[in-house]
Amino acid sequence: MKVITVAGPPASGKTAVIIKVAGTLMTTGKRVGVVKFDCLSTQDRDLYERKAIPVKVGLSGNLCPDHFFVSNIEDCLAWGRENKFDFLISESAGLCNRCAPHIRGVKAVCIIDNLSGVHAPKKVGPMLKLADMIIITKGDIVSQAEREVFTFRVKQVNPGAIILHVNGLTGQGAYEAGTLWEKAGDLEELSGRMLRFSLPAATCSYCLGQTRIGENYQMGNVRKMNM
């Protein structure tokens, strides 16, 4: 089974792109399953089910979505094997741009949209900088010059990645993305593998439920600004 980790900022079109790419793979007889990680709620289950794509949804609640992802991805892999999928696609929440849901030796994809601004690529952390493939969406809304500038900024941040433009509404570019996903190596297990980057560190009193403000109530991993 091939495993693909997909990350990206909120509302960048991750689900739409995955549905289009999965559709091209399924037309060739491939079995595709999706695991959707989010925080509080998601309606993406309905979108996947409408396209007859098996899906599991995990909501992290008050936990960091990346920590939730790492704690559950092995069980997701077992679910994929039980259903004899050819592809298991993991879609992360990507809320703080510091997310790092990519695994060494596993195909890593970052989805980012042209509307996020030309400075956005520098603001996105490991999920873009360490991705194997970067898919840019919503290119039909901006001018050709804006697309070229944005692509250049993405290359500056991750010069080694393959960059594709995919339209999540029409599916243009999805076939090309699917052919590249098919070149991913098969994965037997994840135990012992390493993340490409460490997860956000957060072990403080507020992590444990503290709500009061003030130095007397702060303990653990606390960082102060230089004022």
C-alpha positions, 0 to 999 in steps of 0.5 A: 500500500502506498501512503501519501501525507497531505498537509496545507493551510486551512481553506487551501483546497486540500479536500477538493484536490484529494477527491479529484486525484483519488478519482483519477486513481480509482478510474484505473482500478486502484482502491483509495482510502482517506483519513481526515484529521481535524480539530473540532468538526468537519463536513468532509466525510460527506464529500468523500462518501458522495464520491464513494471514497472510504474515509475515517475522520479523527477529531483532535479536540483540545489536542494538537492535531499533529500530536493526534496524527502521530498517535493514530497513524499506525492504526490508520495504516492497519485500517488501510491494510484491512481494506486492501487499499492501494492508496491511503491518503492522510489529510491533516488540519494544518491550522498553525502553519507550524504543522509537521505531519510528514514522515521520512520515506513516505510521500509528502504533499503540501497544498497551498493556494494562490490567494494566500499572498506572495509572502505566505510560502515563507510563513508556512513551516515544515509541511511546505519546506520538507514536502516532496510535492507542492500543489498550488490551487486557485490559479484560475482566480489570479493573473498569470503574473501573480501565478508566476510570482507565487510559484517563484516564492514557493521555489525559494522556500523548497527548491527541491520539490515538484510543483504542480498547479491543480484546479480543485473544481475542474480537476485540471492537473489532477491526472498529473498529480495521480501519476506522480503519486503512483510512483510512491514506494509501498509501505509495510509499517510505520513503527520505528520511522521518523517524522521529517521535523519535530512537532510543536512543543507545548507543555505548560500549565495552559496545556493542562487546563489553566485559564487564569492569566499571570506569571503566578499561573504559568509554569512549564514550557513558557517563552517570553518576548523581549520587550 
